[in-house]
Amino acid sequence: METSDLGDISMQAYNEKLAILPRKQTSQAPVCCSSRYNLAVLACFGFFVLYALRVNLSVALVDMVEINVTKPANTSDLGCPEHSNTSTVRYNKTGKVYNWNADSQGWILGAFFYGYIITQVPGGVVARKVGGKWLLGLGILGTAVFTLLTPLAADLGVGYVIAVRALEGLGEGVTFPAMHAMWSSWAPPLERSKLLTISYAGAQLGTVISLPLSGIICFYLDWSYVFYIFGAVGVLWFILWAFLVSDTPETHKGISPVEKEFIISSLQHELSSKTSVPWRSILTSLPLWSIVVAHFSYNWTYYTLLTLLPTYMKDILKFNIQEDGFLSALPYLGCWTCMMIAGQLADYLRQNQILTTIVVRKIWTAIGMVGPAVFLVAAGFTGCNYRLAVALLTLSSALGGFSMSGFNINHLDIAPSYAGILLGITNTFATIPGMVGPVIAKGLTHYNTIGEWQTVFYIAAAIDVFGAVFFLLFGKGEVQSWALDGYHLHRK
């Protein structure tokens, strides 16, 4: 028998397996108390901690700096009037205050990403070789430790705060590639949207809870306790992660034989046994670059709001520190809700063969990027209508939750064996907005006028739309030939 005949027989057998895969997944892999869903829940708490450590400075910084801005004369759009019901009584104002100008604040907010960008690709490479468990765990632990040191750094000077934030970024930089690498071994193909949205939804949940909680802590205690409390929670999470998680189903002590066999068999035709990384093929892959562009574009809007929304709420809409934290969290509560719903719906449509993988990814990306752009621009024209402004900003961030089941997990569709490395590459480019976005936004809003903030929103929206269009044109939903051994090509 010739080699070509063997290939035809193998491909025929493979296609037969694919034809029945959707039916077998639901009957052979119970969800309740399963190890893969337990991993998703614990990872959710991990990313909750991760983003709580990342965003708490955005609220605390409002209370850490002196307000000392000279407004230009003859300007009619400087900001909104003080709320008539805004309390001027502060229960506690014992925290130290520093004379850091707008440029210094921009560098402080952006410093995290200078460390974050360095460890993205190395994190993906290391996770593929040694596993993601300890890499992710130690990354979050390191971030927690440096968070605990932030008040000391603030006393020493603005340069020390920038350095500590950059070191926190180094720790967090490995986390997403490490998690993607773990899911390449844990997530059955038709459960990817659900499992990954559960785990990564912790990021939104962390933002939702940490923003208002940081405001409460600043209000009743002082800003330094924001870093002490969240840092301690990070250390506690690491202890749980160390004892309860394994890198792969094969090494998990508590997984059932049925679930282990189901996961392994569902991935056997999608993973490569190659030890070397096909760097040339990866770096010349247009589907990968479509994810890069979409990821970069989405993060420009996301990081602009993540780092500067508390400032906008306080300086333009005139909410106090306690209101600021709660209202700044509303957009991320909406994002978390949409993310969870979109993930379930995406896999339902794929499992029941209503829509193909790439159609789902592209529709969800369009909703998650064009929608936020529209509502973000609209928010800039609400003037001093506080309720409408908060509603539009909430809608903008909420719709962004769809993108998690769009381009955000497309790495696992096109190359599951190298998903951690691919995420490291795309996240490297997607970190650039976090580095330069706050600096540019702060540079454009020296006087905190409504007109200045409209410009910030215009830029973010335009970049978002461009990224969505690029992914719609060049995105793919199938495992690429360079990511597999031999001739197997899983088309979905």
C-alpha positions as CSV (number, residue, x, y, z in Angstrom):
1,M,0.0,0.0,0.0
2,E,1.4,3.4,-0.9
3,T,2.0,6.3,1.5
4,S,-0.8,8.3,-0.1
5,D,-3.3,5.5,0.5
6,L,-2.3,5.5,4.1
7,G,-2.9,9.2,4.3
8,D,-6.3,8.9,2.7
9,I,-7.4,6.2,5.2
10,S,-6.1,8.1,8.1
11,M,-7.8,11.3,7.0
12,Q,-11.0,9.4,6.5
13,A,-10.9,8.0,10.0
14,Y,-10.0,11.4,11.4
15,N,-13.0,13.0,9.6
16,E,-15.3,10.3,11.0
17,K,-14.2,11.1,14.5
18,L,-14.8,14.8,13.9
19,A,-18.3,14.1,12.7
20,I,-19.3,12.6,16.0
21,L,-17.3,14.7,18.3
22,P,-20.0,17.2,19.2
23,R,-22.4,14.4,20.2
24,K,-19.8,12.6,22.3
25,Q,-18.6,15.6,24.3
26,T,-21.8,16.2,26.2
27,S,-22.3,12.5,27.1
28,Q,-18.8,11.6,28.1
29,A,-17.6,14.7,30.0
30,P,-19.8,15.7,33.0
31,V,-19.4,19.3,33.9
32,C,-20.4,19.3,37.6
33,C,-17.3,19.0,39.9
34,S,-15.1,18.2,36.9
35,S,-11.4,19.0,37.2
36,R,-11.4,21.2,34.1
37,Y,-14.2,23.4,35.4
38,N,-12.6,23.4,38.9
39,L,-9.4,24.7,37.1
40,A,-11.5,27.4,35.4
41,V,-13.0,28.6,38.7
42,L,-9.7,28.7,40.5
43,A,-8.1,30.5,37.5
44,C,-11.0,32.9,37.6
45,F,-10.1,33.8,41.2
46,G,-6.5,34.1,40.1
47,F,-7.3,36.6,37.4
48,F,-9.6,38.4,39.8
49,V,-6.6,38.9,42.1
50,L,-4.4,39.8,39.1
51,Y,-6.6,42.7,38.0
52,A,-7.3,43.8,41.5
53,L,-3.6,44.3,41.9
54,R,-3.3,46.0,38.6
55,V,-6.2,48.5,38.8
56,N,-6.2,49.5,42.5
57,L,-3.6,52.2,41.8
58,S,-6.0,53.9,39.4
59,V,-8.3,54.8,42.3
60,A,-5.7,55.2,45.0
61,L,-3.7,57.6,42.8
62,V,-6.7,60.0,42.9
63,D,-6.2,60.3,46.6
64,M,-2.4,60.2,46.6
65,V,-1.8,63.4,44.6
66,E,-2.5,67.1,45.3
67,I,-4.9,68.9,42.9
68,N,-2.8,71.8,41.6
69,V,-3.9,72.7,38.1
70,T,-4.1,76.2,36.6
71,K,-7.1,76.3,34.2
72,P,-6.8,78.4,31.0
73,A,-8.8,81.5,30.7
74,N,-12.0,81.9,28.6
75,T,-12.6,78.2,28.4
76,S,-16.2,77.1,28.6
77,D,-15.9,73.3,28.7
78,L,-13.5,72.8,31.7
79,G,-15.7,70.3,33.3
80,C,-19.0,69.8,35.1
81,P,-20.2,71.7,38.2
82,E,-19.9,70.0,41.6
83,H,-22.8,67.7,42.5
84,S,-25.3,69.4,44.8
85,N,-25.5,66.2,46.9
86,T,-21.7,65.5,47.0
87,S,-20.5,65.3,50.5
88,T,-17.4,67.3,51.3
89,V,-16.9,65.5,54.6
90,R,-14.2,62.8,54.5
91,Y,-14.2,60.2,57.3
92,N,-10.5,59.8,57.0
93,K,-7.8,61.8,55.3
94,T,-4.6,60.5,57.0
95,G,-2.9,59.3,53.9
96,K,0.1,61.2,52.6
97,V,-0.3,63.4,49.6
98,Y,2.4,63.9,46.9
99,N,3.0,66.7,44.5
100,W,3.1,64.7,41.3
101,N,2.1,66.5,38.1
102,A,0.0,65.1,35.3
103,D,3.0,63.8,33.3
104,S,4.4,62.0,36.3
105,Q,1.0,60.4,37.0
106,G,0.8,59.2,33.4
107,W,4.2,57.6,33.7
108,I,3.2,55.9,36.9
109,L,0.0,54.5,35.3
110,G,2.0,53.4,32.2
111,A,5.0,52.0,34.0
112,F,3.3,48.6,34.7
113,F,3.2,47.9,31.0
114,Y,6.9,48.5,30.5
115,G,7.6,45.4,32.7
116,Y,4.5,43.6,31.3
117,I,5.7,43.7,27.7
118,I,9.1,42.1,28.5
119,T,7.9,38.7,29.8
120,Q,5.1,38.0,27.3
121,V,6.9,35.8,24.7
122,P,9.4,34.3,27.2
123,G,6.4,33.4,29.3
124,G,4.8,31.5,26.5
125,V,8.0,29.7,25.6
126,V,8.7,28.7,29.2
127,A,5.1,27.6,29.8
128,R,5.2,25.3,26.8
129,K,8.4,23.7,28.0
130,V,7.8,23.4,31.8
131,G,4.0,24.0,32.2
132,G,2.0,27.0,33.2
133,K,1.1,26.2,36.8
134,W,4.1,27.5,38.7
135,L,4.8,30.2,36.1
136,L,1.4,31.7,36.6
137,G,1.4,31.2,40.3
138,L,4.7,32.8,40.9
139,G,3.9,35.6,38.5
140,I,0.9,36.6,40.6
141,L,2.8,36.1,43.9
142,G,5.5,38.4,42.7
143,T,3.0,41.0,41.8
144,A,1.3,40.8,45.2
145,V,4.7,41.2,47.0
146,F,5.5,44.4,45.0
147,T,2.0,45.7,45.6
148,L,2.7,45.4,49.4
149,L,5.8,47.6,48.9
150,T,4.0,50.4,47.0
151,P,3.4,52.7,50.0
152,L,7.1,52.5,50.9
153,A,8.0,53.3,47.3
154,A,5.7,56.3,47.3
155,D,7.5,57.7,50.3
156,L,10.9,57.3,48.6
157,G,9.8,59.1,45.4
158,V,8.0,58.9,42.1
159,G,10.9,57.0,40.5
160,Y,10.5,54.2,43.0
161,V,6.8,54.0,42.4
162,I,7.5,53.7,38.6
163,A,10.1,51.0,39.3
164,V,7.7,49.0,41.5
165,R,4.9,49.1,39.0
166,A,7.3,48.0,36.3
167,L,8.4,45.0,38.4
168,E,4.7,44.2,39.0
169,G,4.3,44.1,35.2
170,L,7.2,41.7,34.9
171,G,5.3,39.3,37.2
172,E,2.0,39.7,35.5
173,G,3.4,39.4,32.0
174,V,3.8,35.6,32.1
175,T,0.2,34.9,33.4
176,F,-1.9,35.0,30.3
177,P,0.6,33.0,28.1
178,A,0.9,30.5,31.0
179,M,-2.9,30.1,31.3
180,H,-3.3,29.7,27.5
181,A,-0.6,27.0,27.6
182,M,-2.4,25.2,30.4
183,W,-5.7,25.4,28.5
184,S,-4.1,23.9,25.4
185,S,-3.9,20.7,27.4
186,W,-7.1,21.0,29.4
187,A,-9.8,22.5,27.1
188,P,-11.7,20.3,24.7
189,P,-12.1,22.1,21.4
190,L,-15.9,22.7,21.7
191,E,-15.7,23.8,25.3
192,R,-13.0,26.5,24.8
193,S,-15.3,29.5,24.7
194,K,-16.9,28.4,28.0
195,L,-13.8,27.4,29.9
196,L,-11.7,30.4,28.8
197,T,-14.4,32.9,29.4
198,I,-15.0,31.6,32.9
199,S,-11.3,31.8,33.8
200,Y,-10.6,35.1,32.1
201,A,-13.8,36.7,33.4
202,G,-12.0,36.9,36.7
203,A,-10.2,39.9,35.3
204,Q,-13.4,41.8,34.8
205,L,-14.7,40.6,38.2
206,G,-11.5,41.8,39.9
207,T,-11.9,45.2,38.3
208,V,-15.6,45.3,39.3
209,I,-14.9,44.6,42.9
210,S,-11.5,46.3,43.4
211,L,-12.5,49.7,42.0
212,P,-15.4,50.4,44.4
213,L,-13.6,48.5,47.3
214,S,-10.5,50.7,46.7
215,G,-12.7,53.8,46.9
216,I,-14.3,52.6,50.2
217,I,-10.8,51.8,51.7
218,C,-9.6,55.2,50.7
219,F,-12.7,56.8,52.2
220,Y,-12.7,55.1,55.6
221,L,-9.0,54.2,56.1
222,D,-6.4,55.7,53.7
223,W,-4.9,54.8,50.3
224,S,-2.0,52.7,51.7
225,Y,-4.4,50.0,52.9
226,V,-5.5,49.5,49.3
227,F,-2.1,48.0,48.6
228,Y,-1.8,46.1,51.9
229,I,-5.2,44.4,51.6
230,F,-5.1,43.4,48.0
231,G,-1.4,42.3,48.3
232,A,-2.3,39.9,51.2
233,V,-5.2,38.4,49.1
234,G,-2.7,37.7,46.3
235,V,-0.5,35.7,48.7
236,L,-3.4,33.7,50.0
237,W,-4.5,32.8,46.4
238,F,-1.1,31.5,45.6
239,I,-1.2,29.0,48.5
240,L,-4.5,27.6,47.2
241,W,-3.2,27.5,43.6
242,A,0.0,25.6,44.6
243,F,-1.9,22.8,46.3
244,L,-5.0,22.4,44.0
245,V,-3.8,22.7,40.4
246,S,-1.9,20.5,38.0
247,D,-0.3,21.4,34.6
248,T,-2.1,18.6,32.6
249,P,-4.9,16.1,33.0
250,E,-2.2,13.3,33.1
251,T,-0.6,14.7,36.2
252,H,-3.8,15.6,38.1
253,K,-4.3,13.3,41.1
254,G,-8.1,13.9,41.5
255,I,-9.3,13.8,37.9
256,S,-11.7,10.9,37.0
257,P,-10.5,8.4,34.4
258,V,-13.5,9.2,32.2
259,E,-12.7,12.9,32.1
260,K,-9.0,12.4,31.6
261,E,-9.7,10.1,28.6
262,F,-12.2,12.5,27.2
263,I,-9.9,15.5,27.3
264,I,-6.9,13.6,25.9
265,S,-8.9,12.0,23.1
266,S,-10.5,15.3,22.1
267,L,-7.2,16.9,21.6
268,Q,-5.1,14.1,20.1
269,H,-5.5,15.4,16.5
270,E,-4.9,19.1,17.4
271,L,-1.6,19.0,19.2
272,S,1.8,18.8,17.8
273,S,4.5,16.5,19.2
274,K,7.3,18.6,17.8
275,T,9.8,19.9,20.4
276,S,11.0,22.7,18.2
277,V,8.9,25.9,17.6
278,P,8.2,26.8,13.9
279,W,9.1,30.4,14.4
280,R,9.2,31.3,10.7
281,S,5.7,29.9,10.1
282,I,4.4,31.6,13.2
283,L,5.8,35.0,12.4
284,T,4.6,34.9,8.8
285,S,1.1,33.7,9.6
286,L,-1.5,36.2,8.5
287,P,-4.2,34.8,10.8
288,L,-1.9,35.4,13.7
289,W,-1.3,39.0,12.6
290,S,-5.0,39.5,12.4
291,I,-5.2,38.6,16.1
292,V,-2.3,41.0,16.8
293,V,-4.0,43.9,15.2
294,A,-7.3,43.2,16.9
295,H,-5.7,42.7,20.3
296,F,-3.7,45.9,20.0
297,S,-6.7,47.9,18.9
298,Y,-9.1,46.5,21.6
299,N,-6.5,47.1,24.3
300,W,-6.1,50.8,23.4
301,T,-9.7,51.5,24.4
302,Y,-9.6,49.0,27.3
303,Y,-6.4,50.3,28.9
304,T,-7.4,54.0,28.4
305,L,-10.6,53.4,30.4
306,L,-9.0,51.0,32.9
307,T,-6.3,53.5,34.0
308,L,-8.0,56.8,33.5
309,L,-11.8,56.3,34.1
310,P,-11.5,57.1,37.8
311,T,-9.7,60.3,36.9
312,Y,-12.5,61.2,34.3
313,M,-15.2,60.4,36.9
314,K,-13.6,62.7,39.5
315,D,-12.2,65.6,37.4
316,I,-14.9,65.9,34.7
317,L,-18.1,64.4,36.2
318,K,-17.1,65.5,39.8
319,F,-17.8,62.3,41.7
320,N,-16.1,62.0,45.1
321,I,-13.6,59.1,45.8
322,Q,-16.3,56.8,47.2
323,E,-18.7,57.4,44.3
324,D,-15.8,57.3,41.9
325,G,-14.9,53.7,42.7
326,F,-18.4,52.4,42.4
327,L,-19.2,54.1,39.2
328,S,-15.9,53.3,37.6
329,A,-16.7,49.6,38.3
330,L,-20.0,49.6,36.5
331,P,-18.6,49.3,32.9
332,Y,-16.6,46.2,34.0
333,L,-19.6,44.6,35.7
334,G,-21.3,44.9,32.3
335,C,-18.3,43.5,30.6
336,W,-18.1,40.5,32.9
337,T,-21.8,39.8,32.3
338,C,-21.6,40.0,28.5
339,M,-18.4,37.9,28.6
340,M,-20.1,35.0,30.5
341,I,-23.2,35.1,28.3
342,A,-21.2,35.4,25.0
343,G,-19.0,32.4,25.9
344,Q,-21.9,30.1,26.6
345,L,-23.7,31.2,23.5
346,A,-20.6,30.9,21.3
347,D,-20.0,27.3,22.2
348,Y,-23.8,26.5,21.9
349,L,-23.7,27.7,18.3
350,R,-20.6,25.8,17.5
351,Q,-21.6,22.5,19.2
352,N,-24.9,22.5,17.5
353,Q,-23.3,23.4,14.2
354,I,-25.4,26.5,13.7
355,L,-22.4,28.6,13.0
356,T,-18.8,27.7,12.2
357,T,-15.9,28.6,14.5
358,I,-14.6,31.4,12.4
359,V,-18.1,33.0,11.9
360,V,-18.6,33.0,15.6
361,R,-15.2,34.5,16.2
362,K,-15.7,37.3,13.7
363,I,-19.3,38.2,14.8
364,W,-18.3,38.3,18.4
365,T,-15.2,40.4,17.5
366,A,-17.3,42.9,15.5
367,I,-19.7,43.3,18.4
368,G,-16.9,43.5,21.0
369,M,-15.0,46.2,19.1
370,V,-17.3,48.3,17.0
371,G,-20.0,48.5,19.7
372,P,-17.6,49.9,22.3
373,A,-16.2,52.5,19.8
374,V,-19.7,53.8,19.0
375,F,-20.7,54.2,22.7
376,L,-17.4,55.6,23.7
377,V,-17.6,58.5,21.2
378,A,-21.2,59.1,22.3
379,A,-20.2,59.3,25.9
380,G,-17.9,62.3,25.0
381,F,-20.9,64.3,23.9
382,T,-23.1,63.8,27.0
383,G,-21.8,67.1,28.5
384,C,-22.7,67.1,32.2
385,N,-25.5,64.5,32.0
386,Y,-23.9,62.3,34.6
387,R,-26.3,59.4,34.3
388,L,-26.2,59.3,30.5
389,A,-22.4,59.4,30.6
390,V,-22.1,56.5,33.0
391,A,-24.7,54.5,31.0
392,L,-22.9,55.0,27.7
393,L,-19.5,54.2,29.2
394,T,-21.0,51.1,30.8
395,L,-22.5,50.0,27.4
396,S,-19.1,50.6,25.8
397,S,-17.2,48.3,28.1
398,A,-20.0,45.8,28.4
399,L,-20.1,45.0,24.7
400,G,-16.3,44.6,24.8
401,G,-17.0,41.3,26.7
402,F,-18.0,39.7,23.4
403,S,-14.4,39.9,22.1
404,M,-13.2,37.3,24.7
405,S,-15.0,34.7,22.6
406,G,-13.8,36.4,19.4
407,F,-10.2,37.2,18.7
408,N,-9.1,36.7,22.3
409,I,-9.2,32.9,22.2
410,N,-8.5,32.5,18.5
411,H,-4.9,31.4,19.3
412,L,-6.3,28.1,20.5
413,D,-8.3,27.7,17.2
414,I,-5.3,28.2,14.9
415,A,-2.5,26.6,16.9
416,P,-3.4,25.0,20.2
417,S,0.1,23.5,20.7
418,Y,1.6,26.9,20.5
419,A,-1.2,28.9,22.1
420,G,0.9,30.2,25.0
421,I,3.6,31.5,22.6
422,L,1.0,33.0,20.2
423,L,-0.7,34.8,23.1
424,G,2.7,36.0,24.2
425,I,3.3,37.5,20.8
426,T,-0.1,39.1,20.5
427,N,-0.1,40.4,24.1
428,T,3.4,41.9,23.5
429,F,1.9,44.2,20.9
430,A,-1.3,44.6,22.9
431,T,0.7,45.9,25.8
432,I,1.9,48.9,23.9
433,P,-1.4,50.7,24.3
434,G,-1.0,50.3,28.1
435,M,2.4,51.9,27.9
436,V,1.7,54.8,25.7
437,G,-2.1,55.2,26.0
438,P,-2.1,56.7,29.5
439,V,0.8,59.0,28.7
440,I,-0.8,60.3,25.6
441,A,-4.2,60.7,27.3
442,K,-2.7,62.5,30.2
443,G,-0.7,64.7,27.7
444,L,-4.0,65.5,25.9
445,T,-5.9,66.4,29.1
446,H,-3.6,68.8,31.0
447,Y,-6.6,71.0,31.8
448,N,-9.2,68.2,32.1
449,T,-11.7,69.8,29.8
450,I,-14.6,68.0,28.1
451,G,-13.1,68.8,24.7
452,E,-9.8,67.3,25.6
453,W,-11.5,64.0,26.7
454,Q,-13.5,63.9,23.5
455,T,-10.2,63.8,21.6
456,V,-9.0,60.9,23.8
457,F,-12.3,59.0,23.1
458,Y,-12.0,59.7,19.3
459,I,-8.6,58.2,19.1
460,A,-9.6,55.1,21.0
461,A,-12.7,54.5,18.9
462,A,-10.9,54.9,15.6
463,I,-8.2,52.4,16.6
464,D,-10.9,49.9,17.8
465,V,-12.8,50.0,14.5
466,F,-9.6,49.5,12.5
467,G,-8.7,46.4,14.5
468,A,-12.2,44.9,14.0
469,V,-12.1,45.4,10.2
470,F,-8.6,43.8,10.0
471,F,-9.7,40.7,11.9
472,L,-12.9,40.4,9.8
473,L,-10.8,40.3,6.7
474,F,-7.9,38.0,7.7
475,G,-9.0,36.0,10.7
476,K,-9.2,32.2,10.5
477,G,-10.9,29.5,12.6
478,E,-9.0,26.3,11.8
479,V,-5.8,24.8,13.0
480,Q,-3.0,25.9,10.7
481,S,-0.9,23.3,8.9
482,W,2.3,24.4,10.5
483,A,0.9,23.8,13.9
484,L,0.2,20.0,13.3
485,D,2.2,16.9,12.7
486,G,2.0,15.6,9.1
487,Y,-1.1,16.1,7.1
488,H,-3.8,16.5,9.8
489,L,-5.7,19.7,9.3
490,H,-8.7,20.3,11.6
491,R,-11.1,22.5,9.7
492,K,-14.1,23.7,11.7
